[in-house]
Amino acid sequence: MKATKSTLAILAAALLGAAPQALAQWETVVPGGDTICSDGSPYRFFVHRGDPSRLLIEFEGGGACWNGETCEQDVYNRVVATDPETARQTGQLQGIYDRTNAENPLKDFTHVYIPYCTGDLHWGNAATTYTGFAGNAYVIQHKGAVNATTALNWAGANVPAPAEVVVAGCSAGGYGAALWSAKIARAYPGARMVELADSAAGVVPEGFFATPFASWNVKDAWPDFIPDLALDRVDPASLTLPKLYTSVAGFYPTASLSQFNTRTDSVQIFFYVLSKGSILPGDISDWSAKMVANVDEITAQSPNFRAYLAPGTEHCVINRPSFYTQSVSGKKFSDWVRTLLAGGDPGQVR
């Protein structure tokens, strides 16, 4: 049968309409349900399919807030603002997202990217009412645990039996990776797990965690099945990030946990100052010393923990070209990560 001009036009339009989807490498998943961002806007996450035996679960960073003053300020992501497919098409993917770079040790992994828009380090499940500077009441949807759970459920259904699982994140995403690594390890008991927290050293004033625990309601994300972290035994006012790390590392001795930090990370120092509510001349050196002390404490108690400390002020490395150029004592960070993923000992780099 001879095709008419109208038939050809319809066919051409259909092919053109399907082309972007066919060319796309990142899939957008809009889960609906109870997922939500801090301002009430819709939530979505992203997936790049790769080797089903190698799974990368990444938690996005983007600040945090924990009281009426901080949640009113522009110090955290309020909406899902990142679309990795758009970034890919515009040539903006760098670091571990550059799947064309032969130096990328994660280029072949199935990548589940969990955006962050809830101000709660991916830990919360609360709709919290705060009072702002002018006495105004407003609600923040701290539903990071709800959103993360939805993405992790997708991973469990679609990548059910990987041999390797990497749990990563920078900044707020690094805290998401640290906490959720325990539940992810339990969900994939047959896999070897590596946790990589980038620029998330957990330097806060003593007793600080009691405030976000009350504001965020962290119980849905919390690995309560680890005896040392059971909520009926943990006092949030005495909780520290080293306590979280050493407990997870001790419960999963075959897993590898790790951190990257620069010694004067400008963003981490800003949030340290914000968390203590004052600015002092020695804040930079104070933060740096406490960051090293946190790393030392975890290292001393956890044989399966490794740290890479670099000079400078840069915040986050996994999403930058410096992932491939950062070097300390002749050891490139990308090579350090490659050794870690391969099950070798990359050493403590300082």
N, C-alpha and C positions, 0 to 999 in steps of 0.2 A: 504494500500500500504506500502510495506517495505521501510524504509528510507535507502538510500545509505550512504556510508561514506562521500561522498562529500556534500550531503544534510545536514548531521549532522554537518559537519565542518562549512558550511555556517551559519547554525542556531546558532551554538555556538559562532561564531564570531559576529553575529548580537546581541546576548544577551550580550556578553561581551562589545561590543561597546556601548550598551544602558545603561549598569549598572551604570557608573559614573553619567550620567544625571539623572537616576532614584533615585540615592542615594543623589544627591545634594539637599541642603536645600536653598541655595542662588541662585537666578536667575541672570544672566547677561543680561542687556538690552543694545544693541548697537544702538542708535537712528539715527546716521548719520545726514543727513541734514546739518544745519549750526552749529551743535555742534562741538567743537574743544578745544584742550588744548593750553596752552600758546606758545608751540613750534611748533604747527601745527599738533601734533599727534592726533589720534582719541580719542573720548570721549566715556565713557560708565558709566552706573550706575547699582546699584544692588538692588534686592528686596528679602526679606524673607516674604513669605505669612504667615499670622496668622489670628487672629480674625479680620474679615472685619469691625467690629464696633469700632475697636481701631487702630488708625493709628499713627505711629511714622515716622516723616519726619526728617531725620538727615543730617546736612550739615557737611562735613568733614573739618578739619582744615589743615593747612600747610603753614603758613607764608603769606607774601604779599610783593608787590613791587609797587613803584609809580613814579620813575624817572629813568634816565639813569644809575645812580650809583647802586641803589638798584636792579633794574631788571636785571643787569648784574651779580649780586652776587647770591650765592647759598643759598638764604634765603626764598625760596618758592617752592612749588611743581610745576613742569613743565609738568608732565605726570600723568595719572592715575596709581598709583603705588600700590594701595590697592585692594586686591581681598578677600572679607570676606569669600567666600567659601573655598578658599585655606587655609586661616587662621583657619577656623573651622576644616578642615580635618587634620591640623597639630597641633591642640590643642592650638592655640594662641588667641582665642577669650576670652576676659576678660570684666569685668565691665558689662555694659548693654547688651553686645552681647552674654553673657553666658546665653542661654535660658534653660540650665539644672539647674540653680541655683534658688531654691525656693525663695530666698531673692530678686530676680530681679523683680521689679515692672513693668518692660516693657517686660517681657519674652513672653507674649502672643500676643503682638501687631503685626500687619502687619508693617514691617519695610522697608521704602524706604531710601536707603543710597545714598546720592548725593556726589560723589567724588569731589575733589577740585584740579584744575591744572591750574589756570588762574591768580593767583597773585592779585586778586581784591576783596577778601572777599565775593565772589559769587555775586557781585554787578554790574559788568561791561558788556558793549557791545561795544567794540572798538578794532580796530587793530591799535595800537599806535606805532609810530616810535620813538625810543629813540637814543641818542648818548652815547656811552660807554666811558670808561676811556681813551681809545686810539684814540678817535675821530671817531670810527666806528659806522655806523648806523645799527640798527637792529629793527625788528618788534616783538612785543609781542601781542598775541591774548588774550586780556582781555575780554573773552566771558563767564564769570561766570553766568551772568543773562540768557544768551541763554541756557547754559547747565542746569541750575536750572529749567528754564521754561519747558524744555522738560521733565524732571523728574516729575515735578509737574503736568504737563498735563497727564502723564501716571497715576499718583496717582488719579487724578480726574476721569479718565475713568475707572479705575479698582477698586478703593475704593470710590465709589461715595457718600456714605451717612454714614460716621462713626459718632458715638455718641461722641467719644473722639478723639482729635487730639493733639499730642505732637510734638512740633517743637524744636529740640535740635541741639547742635553743640558745639564743643570745639575749642578754639583758633580762627582762622579765621572763622571756622564754627559757632562759637558763634555769630559773627557779621552777618553772613548769616542768622542765626536763628532770630536774633533781627529784621533785616530789613524785611525778607520775612514773618515773623509771621503775619504782617498786611494783606498782600494779601492772605495768607492761611486762616486767619480768615474770610475774605470776601468770599472766595471760599467755605467754609463750615459753613454757617450761623447757621445751626442746631446743630453744635457740640460744646462741651465745649473745649476750647483751653488752653493748657499750653505751655508756652515758657520757655526753660531752656538753658541759655547760660553759658557755662563752660569756665572759664579762658579767658574772653573777656571783660575787664573793660573799654576799650576805653580811656585810659590815653594817650593823645597826646599833643603836644604843641598847644598853642592858634593859631587858623587860619589854622591848618594843613589840615583839610578836603578839603580846596579849591584845593590842589594839586591833590589828587586822584580823586576828582570829575572831574577835567579837563582831567586827564589821562585815566580814566576808562569809562566815559559816563554812569552814573548810572540811567538815566531816566527810563529805562525799568524795573528796579527792584524797583524803588522808589515808595512808597505809596502816590502818588500825590493826591489821593482822600481824604486824611486826611487834613483838612483845615490848621492845624498848620504846616504841612509838604509840602504844595503846593510849587512846585519848583519856581513859580513866586513870592513867598513870602520868601523863605529860602535863606539866604546868606551863601554859603558854608564856607566862612571864619569865620563865627560866630557859625557854627553848632557844637554841642557836642553830644556825645552818650547819656547823660541824656536827652537832648532835644528829641532825637528819642524815647527813652523809655517812657518818660512822655506823648508824643503825642499819641503813639500807645496805651498805657495803658488808657489814657483818652477817646480815641475813642472807645475802646473795654473794657468797665468797668467790664464785666463778665468774661473776659479772665484773666488768671493768668500768670504774667511774673516774671522771676526769674534769679538770677545769682549765680554762685559759683566762689569764688576766694580764693587763698592763699595770705597771707599778704606780702610775698616777692617773688612772682612768678618770677623765673629767666628768663623765656622766654618773658613774658610780659615786664619785665624791659629791656631786650635786645632790643626789638622793640621800646620801649619808647626812649632809647638812640639813636637808629638808626633814629627815626623820627625827633629828634631835632638836630642830627648831631654833638653832642659833648658828651664827657664823663666827669662827675664831681664827686668828692668824695661823695656827698650826694645823688646820683641818686637813690639808693635803698630806702632810707627813703622818698625821694621826691615822687617817684612813689607810695609807700605804702600810704602816706598821701593823695595823689590825688585820688587813687583808692577808699579809704574810703569816700572821699568827693563826688565822683561821685555816689557811692551807697547811701550815705545820701541824696543827692539831689533828686534822683529818689524816694527813700522811702518817703521823706517828701511830695512829690506831687502826689504819686500814691498809693492809698490804696490797689490796687491789685498787688503790687510788693513785692517779698520776696527775701532776700539775705542770703547766707550762707558763712561766712568768716572764713577761717581756718588758723592756723599757718603754717609756712613752706614755701618752695620754689617750691613745685611741680606744674607742669603745666599740666592741664587736669586731671580730675578724672573719667569721665564717661567711659573711655576706659581702666581703670586700676583696679586691685584687690582692691585698696584703696576705690573704690566706696562703698564697703561693710564694710570697717574697719575705714574709716575716721569718727572721732567723735569730737565734740566740746561741752563742758558743758554737757556731757552725752547724746547728741543727735547724733545718727549715721546719716550720710548723706543719705544712702539708705532709712532709715525710713522717713527722712525729705522729700525726693522725693516722697515716697509712699503716705504720707499725702497730699502733693501738688496735686498729680494726682487724689486722691480720692475726691478732692474738699474741703478738710479741710484746716485749717490754721496751717502751720508748724512752724510759728513764724520767727522772725528775729534772726538768730543764729550768735553769734560772740564770 
